[in-house]
Amino acid sequence: MINKILLVCTVLVLAGLASAKSYSITLFEPSVIGGTELKPGDYTLELKEEKVVIKRGKQACEAAVKVETADSKYSSTSVRYSNGDGKYHIQEIHLGGTTMKLVVNAN
């Protein structure tokens, strides 16, 4: 019975890990995403379906994104900004080593 419980727990944990993909991202400017301002530095980016979670230490923020596919792989991770109000608002994130482009929903 205990073996069955462990097997079920292991399958659930692996399924949870498979659904969230992690990437590293470096922000060189103070950046705003999902209404949260992030300081420059290295972050972990997790893609969960149509949401992105950006974390560093205890700080985390979440934003809705649309995942698009490019024609070829991005050679490095890059961030595209808008700067209408004097702040750098993240519009797109191109994930290096993949063909994924994350377009941030403007809400």
LOMAR-88111 format. One record per residue: residue in three letters; chain; x, y negated, z negated of N, C-alpha, C, O in turn. Coordinates in steps of 0.02 Angstrom, whole numbers, plus 50000, padded with zeros to 5 digits. Atoms other than C-alpha are relative to their C-alpha. Example, Ala and Ser with C-alpha at 12.3 -4.5 7.8 and 13.67 -1.06 7.14 Angstrom:
<pts>
[pt "ALA", "A", [50045, 50059, 50000], [50615, 50225, 49610], [50045, 49940, 50000], [50097, 49941, 49967]]
[pt "SER", "A", [49958, 50059, 50003], [50684, 50053, 49643], [49961, 49945, 49963], [49986, 49890, 49955]]
</pts>
This chain:
<pts>
[pt "MET", "A", [50041, 50060, 50000], [50000, 50000, 50000], [50043, 49937, 50000], [50029, 49889, 50036]]
[pt "ILE", "A", [49956, 50058, 50003], [50140, 49880, 49956], [50036, 49990, 50067], [50045, 49933, 50088]]
[pt "ASN", "A", [49968, 50005, 49935], [50227, 49919, 50121], [49954, 49968, 50052], [49977, 49928, 50093]]
[pt "LYS", "A", [50047, 50029, 49953], [50070, 49873, 50217], [49993, 49925, 49987], [49989, 49885, 50034]]
[pt "ILE", "A", [50006, 50071, 50018], [50055, 49708, 50123], [50062, 49962, 50024], [50057, 49908, 50052]]
[pt "LEU", "A", [49938, 50032, 49977], [50238, 49667, 50159], [50001, 49994, 50075], [50023, 49943, 50102]]
[pt "LEU", "A", [50001, 50002, 49927], [50215, 49710, 50342], [49953, 49945, 50024], [49971, 49907, 50069]]
[pt "VAL", "A", [50048, 50052, 49980], [50062, 49597, 50356], [50029, 49931, 49986], [50024, 49886, 50027]]
[pt "CYS", "A", [49970, 50065, 50017], [50153, 49454, 50267], [50056, 49983, 50048], [50062, 49926, 50070]]
[pt "THR", "A", [49945, 50011, 49953], [50305, 49475, 50380], [49973, 49979, 50069], [49999, 49933, 50099]]
[pt "VAL", "A", [50030, 50017, 49935], [50196, 49470, 50537], [49972, 49930, 49998], [49980, 49892, 50047]]
[pt "LEU", "A", [50029, 50067, 50005], [50106, 49314, 50476], [50055, 49946, 49998], [50047, 49894, 50030]]
[pt "VAL", "A", [49945, 50048, 50003], [50270, 49225, 50436], [50031, 49992, 50069], [50044, 49936, 50091]]
[pt "LEU", "A", [49971, 50003, 49933], [50343, 49269, 50606], [49954, 49965, 50050], [49977, 49928, 50093]]
[pt "ALA", "A", [50048, 50034, 49956], [50185, 49211, 50693], [50001, 49925, 49988], [49998, 49886, 50035]]
[pt "GLY", "A", [49996, 50071, 50017], [50196, 49045, 50601], [50063, 49969, 50027], [50062, 49912, 50051]]
[pt "LEU", "A", [49937, 50026, 49974], [50378, 49023, 50650], [49998, 49994, 50076], [50026, 49948, 50104]]
[pt "ALA", "A", [50003, 50001, 49927], [50340, 49062, 50831], [49957, 49943, 50026], [49968, 49919, 50081]]
[pt "SER", "A", [50044, 50052, 49977], [50205, 48929, 50841], [50030, 49931, 49994], [50008, 49885, 50028]]
[pt "ALA", "A", [49967, 50065, 50008], [50319, 48786, 50785], [50071, 50004, 50027], [50111, 50045, 50004]]
[pt "LYS", "A", [49933, 50001, 49972], [50472, 48747, 50890], [50037, 49940, 49972], [50009, 49886, 49968]]
[pt "SER", "A", [49959, 50053, 50030], [50613, 48645, 50812], [50055, 49976, 50047], [50085, 50016, 50083]]
[pt "TYR", "A", [49948, 50031, 49960], [50733, 48525, 50896], [50034, 49947, 49957], [50005, 49923, 49908]]
[pt "SER", "A", [49965, 50054, 50034], [50862, 48399, 50838], [49994, 49937, 50042], [49995, 49940, 50104]]
[pt "ILE", "A", [50005, 50064, 49965], [50845, 48215, 50881], [50038, 49948, 49959], [50036, 49948, 49898]]
[pt "THR", "A", [49965, 50055, 50032], [50953, 48064, 50843], [49968, 49934, 50023], [49962, 49922, 50083]]
[pt "LEU", "A", [50027, 50065, 49984], [50874, 47892, 50834], [50054, 49948, 49986], [50083, 49947, 49932]]
[pt "PHE", "A", [49946, 50049, 50007], [50996, 47749, 50863], [49973, 49931, 49980], [50012, 49887, 49963]]
[pt "GLU", "A", [50033, 50063, 50019], [50871, 47609, 50826], [49945, 50015, 49949], [49920, 50071, 49948]]
[pt "PRO", "A", [50060, 49989, 50040], [50737, 47586, 50693], [49942, 50013, 50048], [49931, 49974, 50094]]
[pt "SER", "A", [50049, 49978, 49950], [50593, 47675, 50781], [49933, 50012, 49966], [49930, 50038, 49910]]
[pt "VAL", "A", [50068, 49991, 50025], [50404, 47679, 50757], [49966, 50055, 50039], [49965, 50055, 50101]]
[pt "ILE", "A", [50040, 49947, 49969], [50301, 47835, 50791], [49944, 50019, 49952], [49957, 50028, 49892]]
[pt "GLY", "A", [50057, 49982, 50042], [50128, 47877, 50726], [49989, 49951, 49944], [49963, 49969, 49891]]
[pt "GLY", "A", [50010, 50051, 50051], [50125, 47713, 50629], [50054, 49999, 49946], [50051, 49958, 49901]]
[pt "THR", "A", [49946, 49996, 50050], [50282, 47760, 50530], [50064, 49974, 50031], [50082, 49993, 50087]]
[pt "GLU", "A", [49936, 50024, 49976], [50447, 47668, 50548], [50055, 50045, 49972], [50060, 50056, 49912]]
[pt "LEU", "A", [49945, 49956, 50018], [50598, 47782, 50547], [50066, 49963, 50007], [50076, 49926, 50055]]
[pt "LYS", "A", [49934, 50031, 49997], [50775, 47725, 50509], [50043, 50038, 50050], [50031, 50097, 50064]]
[pt "PRO", "A", [49954, 49964, 49956], [50916, 47766, 50630], [50030, 50059, 49964], [50044, 50057, 49904]]
[pt "GLY", "A", [49969, 49941, 50029], [50989, 47938, 50602], [49978, 50064, 50034], [49942, 50063, 50084]]
[pt "ASP", "A", [50015, 49934, 49974], [50974, 48124, 50634], [49937, 50027, 49969], [49927, 50023, 49908]]
[pt "TYR", "A", [50064, 49973, 50022], [50803, 48207, 50622], [49988, 50069, 50029], [50020, 50088, 50079]]
[pt "THR", "A", [50025, 49937, 49972], [50721, 48375, 50648], [49931, 49985, 50029], [49890, 49954, 49996]]
[pt "LEU", "A", [50064, 50010, 49966], [50577, 48373, 50771], [49968, 50068, 50007], [49998, 50114, 50035]]
[pt "GLU", "A", [50038, 49937, 49992], [50446, 48510, 50762], [49940, 49987, 50044], [49902, 49940, 50033]]
[pt "LEU", "A", [50056, 50005, 49954], [50323, 48534, 50902], [49949, 50052, 49980], [49962, 50112, 49983]]
[pt "LYS", "A", [50054, 49956, 50020], [50158, 48607, 50843], [49940, 49984, 50044], [49903, 49936, 50031]]
[pt "GLU", "A", [50054, 50009, 49951], [50035, 48622, 50987], [50003, 49929, 50029], [50050, 49913, 50066]]
[pt "GLU", "A", [50003, 50068, 49973], [49987, 48441, 51028], [50021, 49948, 49949], [49999, 49890, 49953]]
[pt "LYS", "A", [49975, 50047, 50050], [50075, 48362, 50879], [50075, 50009, 49992], [50101, 50064, 50000]]
[pt "VAL", "A", [49929, 49998, 50015], [50254, 48319, 50840], [50008, 49976, 49928], [49978, 49927, 49907]]
[pt "VAL", "A", [49984, 50019, 50069], [50321, 48312, 50662], [50075, 49986, 50000], [50115, 50028, 50019]]
[pt "ILE", "A", [49930, 50020, 50003], [50484, 48218, 50636], [50019, 49995, 49927], [49986, 49960, 49888]]
[pt "LYS", "A", [49981, 49996, 50070], [50576, 48252, 50473], [50074, 49984, 49990], [50116, 49998, 50032]]
[pt "ARG", "A", [49932, 50008, 50025], [50731, 48198, 50380], [49995, 49997, 49924], [49966, 49950, 49896]]
[pt "GLY", "A", [50006, 49997, 50073], [50748, 48248, 50199], [49927, 50007, 49980], [49891, 50050, 50005]]
[pt "LYS", "A", [50070, 49998, 50023], [50583, 48213, 50112], [49954, 49958, 50045], [49893, 49963, 50039]]
[pt "GLN", "A", [50040, 50042, 49956], [50526, 48089, 50244], [49976, 50040, 50060], [50014, 50076, 50092]]
[pt "ALA", "A", [50029, 49966, 49942], [50408, 48158, 50376], [49944, 49957, 50028], [49908, 49923, 49991]]
[pt "CYS", "A", [50056, 50034, 49969], [50289, 48082, 50501], [49974, 50044, 50057], [50009, 50089, 50081]]
[pt "GLU", "A", [50034, 49958, 49951], [50168, 48155, 50627], [49968, 49955, 50052], [49943, 49900, 50036]]
[pt "ALA", "A", [50032, 50038, 49946], [50103, 48095, 50795], [49972, 50049, 50052], [50000, 50102, 50064]]
[pt "ALA", "A", [50030, 49961, 49946], [49991, 48163, 50931], [50041, 49988, 50063], [50059, 49931, 50078]]
[pt "VAL", "A", [49962, 50006, 49938], [50083, 48199, 51094], [49967, 50043, 50054], [49929, 50089, 50040]]
[pt "LYS", "A", [50018, 49959, 49943], [50049, 48266, 51266], [50064, 50030, 50026], [50112, 49994, 50039]]
[pt "VAL", "A", [49941, 49966, 49976], [50174, 48396, 51324], [49996, 50005, 50076], [49949, 50033, 50104]]
[pt "GLU", "A", [49996, 49996, 49927], [50224, 48378, 51506], [50063, 50038, 50020], [50110, 50043, 49981]]
[pt "THR", "A", [49943, 49961, 49976], [50345, 48481, 51610], [50034, 49962, 50057], [50002, 49941, 50105]]
[pt "ALA", "A", [49960, 50033, 49947], [50484, 48403, 51714], [50020, 50051, 50052], [50013, 50111, 50041]]
[pt "ASP", "A", [49978, 49956, 49946], [50550, 48474, 51877], [50064, 50037, 49984], [50075, 50093, 50008]]
[pt "SER", "A", [49937, 49968, 50019], [50719, 48513, 51800], [50014, 49986, 49926], [49983, 49943, 49895]]
[pt "LYS", "A", [49983, 50007, 50071], [50798, 48530, 51628], [50034, 49933, 49987], [50072, 49909, 50028]]
[pt "TYR", "A", [49966, 50061, 50022], [50850, 48373, 51535], [50069, 50020, 49973], [50074, 50069, 49935]]
[pt "SER", "A", [49933, 49982, 50022], [51038, 48375, 51504], [50011, 49982, 49926], [50051, 50014, 49892]]
[pt "SER", "A", [49995, 50019, 50070], [51018, 48288, 51335], [49933, 49972, 49977], [49891, 49954, 50017]]
[pt "THR", "A", [50062, 50027, 50028], [50881, 48230, 51219], [50004, 49924, 50004], [50054, 49894, 49986]]
[pt "SER", "A", [50002, 50073, 49995], [50829, 48051, 51251], [49931, 49975, 49980], [49881, 50011, 49981]]
[pt "VAL", "A", [50062, 50031, 50024], [50696, 47931, 51187], [49986, 49939, 50043], [50031, 49899, 50055]]
[pt "ARG", "A", [50021, 50059, 49962], [50599, 47803, 51289], [49956, 49959, 49954], [49910, 49985, 49922]]
[pt "TYR", "A", [50035, 50045, 50046], [50533, 47652, 51195], [49959, 49947, 50036], [49970, 49934, 50096]]
[pt "SER", "A", [50031, 50064, 49981], [50414, 47506, 51214], [50019, 49952, 49945], [50031, 49972, 49888]]
[pt "ASN", "A", [49977, 50049, 50049], [50458, 47344, 51126], [49960, 49936, 50006], [49988, 49882, 50015]]
[pt "GLY", "A", [50043, 50058, 49992], [50308, 47227, 51136], [49997, 49953, 49941], [49987, 49893, 49949]]
[pt "ASP", "A", [50007, 50041, 50060], [50306, 47166, 50956], [50065, 49992, 49961], [50064, 49976, 49902]]
[pt "GLY", "A", [49936, 50006, 50033], [50492, 47163, 50918], [50022, 50064, 49965], [50076, 50066, 49936]]
[pt "LYS", "A", [49982, 49935, 50029], [50491, 47344, 50857], [50004, 50051, 50056], [49971, 50044, 50108]]
[pt "TYR", "A", [49992, 49947, 49950], [50545, 47499, 50953], [49949, 50055, 49986], [49955, 50093, 49937]]
[pt "HIS", "A", [50052, 49949, 50005], [50391, 47609, 50976], [50017, 50057, 50048], [50026, 50046, 50108]]
[pt "ILE", "A", [49983, 49943, 49958], [50429, 47784, 51039], [49942, 50016, 50047], [49886, 50026, 50025]]
[pt "GLN", "A", [50050, 49983, 49949], [50335, 47818, 51202], [50008, 50071, 50024], [49959, 50107, 50033]]
[pt "GLU", "A", [49986, 49933, 49973], [50420, 47976, 51264], [50063, 50027, 49968], [50108, 49990, 49949]]
[pt "ILE", "A", [49940, 49965, 50022], [50545, 48104, 51203], [50014, 50055, 50052], [49971, 50098, 50064]]
[pt "HIS", "A", [49978, 49948, 49952], [50639, 48209, 51332], [50045, 50046, 49961], [50097, 50025, 49935]]
[pt "LEU", "A", [49964, 49952, 50041], [50703, 48367, 51248], [50056, 50033, 50041], [50043, 50070, 50088]]
[pt "GLY", "A", [49941, 49974, 49965], [50880, 48413, 51304], [50000, 50076, 50001], [49983, 50109, 49951]]
[pt "GLY", "A", [49997, 49927, 49992], [50904, 48590, 51369], [49933, 50031, 50018], [49928, 50092, 50026]]
[pt "THR", "A", [50066, 49975, 49982], [50719, 48604, 51411], [49972, 49957, 50057], [50003, 49909, 50079]]
[pt "THR", "A", [50036, 50040, 49950], [50597, 48540, 51542], [49943, 49962, 49967], [49899, 49936, 50002]]
[pt "MET", "A", [50056, 50031, 50035], [50483, 48467, 51407], [50009, 49926, 49989], [50061, 49902, 49967]]
[pt "LYS", "A", [50005, 50071, 50014], [50434, 48286, 51398], [49940, 49991, 49954], [49885, 50013, 49970]]
[pt "LEU", "A", [50054, 50013, 50047], [50331, 48231, 51248], [49979, 49928, 50009], [50019, 49882, 49998]]
[pt "VAL", "A", [50026, 50066, 49991], [50221, 48082, 51285], [49956, 49984, 49940], [49907, 50018, 49927]]
[pt "VAL", "A", [50035, 50017, 50062], [50162, 47997, 51126], [49934, 49966, 50017], [49932, 49919, 50057]]
[pt "ASN", "A", [50066, 50029, 49991], [49976, 47958, 51122], [49997, 49933, 49964], [50014, 49929, 49905]]
[pt "ALA", "A", [50006, 50066, 50031], [49947, 47773, 51090], [49932, 49993, 49968], [49883, 49979, 50003]]
[pt "ASN", "A", [50063, 50006, 50037], [49813, 47768, 50956], [50000, 49938, 49959], [49951, 49924, 49924]]
</pts>
